[in-house]
Amino acid sequence: MAEVVIVDSPATGGALVARHIATQVRHSSDFTLGVATGSTPLPVYAALARERSDGLDLSGVSAFALDEYVGLPRDHPESYHSVIHREVTEPLGLDPSLVRVPDGDEATIATAGERYETELDAHGGVGLQLLGIGTDGHVGFNEPGSSLASLTRIKTLTARTRADNARFFDTPEQVPTHCITQGIGTILRAQHLVLLAFGAGKADVIARAVEGPVTATIPGSCIQLHPHATVVVDEAAATRFERADYYRWVYEHKPAWQGL
């Protein structure tokens, strides 16, 4: 099963994950990080920016994004090209040429998934993949019902996901209907998965993903299939776990050499 780490706040969780990434980067300066968008991973990026201020050199780190909207120009402020550049590349001092985001151009979308898979394979894959989880259980843009073996492809966003993401747009109607996303099978190829969930609104879905059955109905449950998966949650998100005391016990007695 995935290791579950319960922290007192999103900031604490972000700092914990950032310290682990910093250790990996110091060991291998060309480390590859899988980056996610949305509000959930922001504490990790903020903590990594502080690590950079303290001398961590991230300029050799490669990054692969999980997904992109279809049909938004790259320079649109809510395209994930723009979001990743604004929230990850610039504050962490990454080399833009080493940051990849799926191609959401409608003119070439038919081959975009295959091309991104080829890029990932040629690069050698992802060392650590950051993940959030939607209130319906999606990871990346793999909506409920997505194949657990799926690869990077086009998906139609559910009304719920579009409503959740409407806060980033002027009107709900501006949220694109389609996206390109790494598949669950693609995500599972990363060496280490770190799934973050903060706030009471994620308590039910993260409990289902960690403690419920592995099912395409809750795509985030795929973490149970991975040999090295870590789930970092705050107290508010941990309230629906049946085995929260056990998770705390395990983490308190974890050998330091194991890392995250």
C-alpha positions in Angstrom: 0.0 0.0 0.0 1.0 3.6 -0.3 2.8 5.3 2.6 0.5 7.9 4.1 2.1 11.0 5.8 -0.2 13.2 7.9 1.1 16.7 8.5 -0.3 19.7 10.4 -0.7 22.0 7.3 -0.2 22.2 3.6 2.9 24.3 4.2 4.5 21.6 6.3 3.6 19.0 3.7 5.1 21.2 0.9 8.3 21.6 2.9 8.6 17.9 3.5 8.2 17.0 -0.2 10.5 19.9 -1.3 13.3 18.7 1.1 13.1 15.2 -0.4 13.2 16.6 -4.0 16.2 18.8 -3.0 18.0 15.7 -1.7 17.4 13.9 -5.0 18.6 17.0 -7.0 21.8 17.2 -4.9 22.4 13.5 -5.6 21.6 13.9 -9.3 21.5 17.4 -10.8 19.7 16.2 -13.9 16.8 14.8 -11.9 13.4 14.7 -13.7 10.4 16.1 -11.9 6.8 15.5 -13.0 4.9 18.7 -12.3 1.2 19.2 -11.6 -1.0 22.4 -11.8 -3.8 23.6 -9.6 -3.5 24.9 -6.0 -2.5 21.7 -4.4 1.2 21.5 -5.4 1.8 25.2 -4.8 3.2 24.7 -1.2 5.8 22.3 -2.8 6.9 24.9 -5.4 7.0 27.6 -2.7 9.2 25.5 -0.5 11.5 24.5 -3.5 11.9 28.2 -4.2 13.1 28.7 -0.7 15.5 25.8 -1.1 16.8 27.6 -4.2 17.2 30.8 -2.2 19.3 28.8 0.2 21.6 27.6 -2.6 19.9 24.7 -4.3 20.7 24.7 -8.1 17.7 23.5 -10.0 18.9 24.6 -13.4 19.7 21.1 -14.6 16.3 19.6 -13.5 14.0 18.5 -16.3 10.2 18.7 -15.9 7.3 17.1 -17.6 3.8 18.4 -17.0 0.8 16.1 -16.6 -1.7 17.8 -18.9 -2.8 20.7 -21.0 -6.1 22.2 -22.2 -6.9 21.7 -25.9 -7.5 24.9 -27.9 -6.0 27.5 -25.6 -3.1 29.4 -27.1 0.2 28.8 -25.4 0.4 32.4 -24.2 -3.1 32.3 -22.7 -2.6 33.0 -18.9 -4.5 29.8 -18.0 -2.8 27.5 -20.5 -0.7 25.0 -18.6 2.3 26.2 -20.7 1.8 29.6 -19.1 0.9 28.3 -15.6 4.0 26.0 -15.4 6.2 28.8 -16.6 4.8 31.2 -14.1 4.5 28.9 -11.1 7.4 26.5 -11.6 10.0 27.4 -14.3 10.6 31.0 -13.3 10.5 30.8 -9.5 12.6 27.6 -9.5 15.1 28.8 -12.0 14.6 25.9 -14.4 15.9 25.9 -17.9 12.8 26.4 -20.1 14.3 24.1 -22.8 14.1 21.3 -20.2 10.4 21.8 -19.4 7.9 19.9 -21.4 4.1 20.4 -21.5 1.8 18.4 -23.8 0.8 20.1 -27.0 -2.8 21.3 -26.9 -2.8 22.8 -30.4 -6.0 21.7 -32.2 -4.2 21.6 -35.5 -1.9 18.8 -34.4 -3.9 17.3 -31.6 -4.4 13.9 -33.3 -0.8 13.0 -32.7 -0.1 14.9 -29.5 -0.4 12.0 -27.2 1.9 9.7 -29.2 4.4 12.5 -29.5 4.4 13.1 -25.7 4.8 9.4 -24.9 7.8 9.4 -27.3 9.4 12.3 -25.5 8.9 10.7 -22.1 10.4 7.4 -23.3 13.4 9.1 -25.0 14.1 11.1 -21.9 14.1 8.0 -19.7 10.9 8.8 -17.7 10.1 10.7 -14.6 11.9 10.4 -11.2 9.2 11.8 -9.0 5.7 12.7 -10.1 3.7 15.2 -8.1 -0.1 14.6 -8.2 -3.2 16.2 -6.9 -6.6 14.5 -6.8 -9.9 16.0 -7.9 -13.0 15.8 -5.8 -14.3 13.1 -8.2 -11.0 11.2 -7.9 -9.3 12.2 -11.1 -5.5 12.5 -11.3 -4.1 14.5 -14.1 -7.2 14.9 -16.3 -8.0 11.2 -16.1 -11.7 11.4 -15.3 -13.7 8.6 -13.6 -13.9 5.6 -15.9 -10.4 6.1 -17.3 -8.5 3.0 -18.1 -5.9 2.1 -15.5 -3.6 1.2 -18.5 -4.2 4.4 -20.4 -1.5 6.4 -22.1 -1.3 10.1 -23.0 -4.4 11.0 -24.9 -7.3 13.4 -25.5 -10.0 13.4 -22.8 -13.3 15.2 -22.5 -13.6 17.0 -19.2 -16.6 16.3 -17.0 -19.0 19.1 -16.0 -17.7 18.8 -12.5 -14.1 19.3 -13.4 -14.9 22.2 -15.6 -16.9 23.8 -12.7 -14.0 23.2 -10.3 -11.6 24.9 -12.8 -13.9 27.8 -13.6 -12.3 29.8 -10.7 -9.3 30.3 -12.9 -11.3 31.8 -15.8 -13.5 34.9 -16.2 -16.6 32.8 -16.9 -17.3 29.0 -16.6 -18.0 28.9 -20.4 -14.3 29.8 -21.0 -13.1 26.5 -19.5 -12.1 24.2 -22.4 -14.1 21.0 -22.9 -11.1 18.9 -24.0 -7.6 18.3 -22.7 -4.6 16.2 -23.3 -3.4 14.3 -20.3 -0.8 11.7 -19.3 -2.7 8.4 -18.9 -2.8 6.4 -15.7 -0.5 3.9 -17.2 1.9 6.7 -18.1 1.8 8.1 -14.6 2.5 4.7 -13.1 5.8 4.5 -15.0 7.3 7.3 -12.8 9.8 6.0 -10.2 8.1 7.7 -7.3 4.5 9.0 -7.0 3.7 11.8 -4.4 0.0 12.4 -4.1 -1.0 15.5 -2.2 -4.4 16.2 -0.7 -5.2 19.2 1.5 -8.4 20.4 3.1 -11.7 18.8 4.3 -13.0 18.8 0.8 -10.6 16.1 -0.2 -11.1 13.9 2.9 -13.6 11.5 1.3 -11.9 11.1 -2.0 -8.4 10.5 -0.6 -9.8 7.9 1.8 -11.4 6.1 -1.1 -8.3 6.3 -3.2 -6.0 5.0 -0.4 -8.3 2.6 1.5 -10.9 1.6 -1.0 -10.7 -0.8 -3.9 -8.6 0.0 -7.0 -11.1 1.1 -9.5 -11.4 3.3 -12.6 -14.3 5.0 -10.8 -11.6 6.6 -8.6 -8.6 7.0 -10.9 -6.5 8.2 -7.9 -6.7 4.7 -6.5 -4.1 3.7 -9.1 -1.5 4.7 -6.5 -2.2 1.3 -4.8 -0.6 -0.4 -7.8 2.7 1.5 -7.6 5.7 0.1 -5.7 6.8 3.5 -4.4 3.8 5.9 -3.7 3.6 8.5 -0.9 0.4 10.3 0.1 0.9 13.5 1.9 -2.3 15.0 3.6 -3.0 17.6 6.2 -5.2 16.9 9.3 -8.3 18.2 7.6 -7.9 15.8 4.6 -7.1 12.8 7.0 -10.4 12.8 8.8 -12.0 10.0 6.8 -9.1 7.5 7.0 -9.9 4.4 9.0 -6.3 3.6 9.7 -5.0 7.1 10.4 -3.4 6.0 13.8 -1.5 3.3 12.0 -0.2 5.7 9.4 1.1 8.0 12.1 2.7 5.1 13.9 4.5 3.9 10.8 5.8 7.4 9.9 7.0 8.0 13.4 9.0 4.8 13.3 10.2 5.1 9.8 14.0 4.7 9.4 15.6 8.0 8.4 17.6 6.4 5.6 14.4 5.6 3.7 13.6 9.2 2.9 10.1 10.1 1.7 
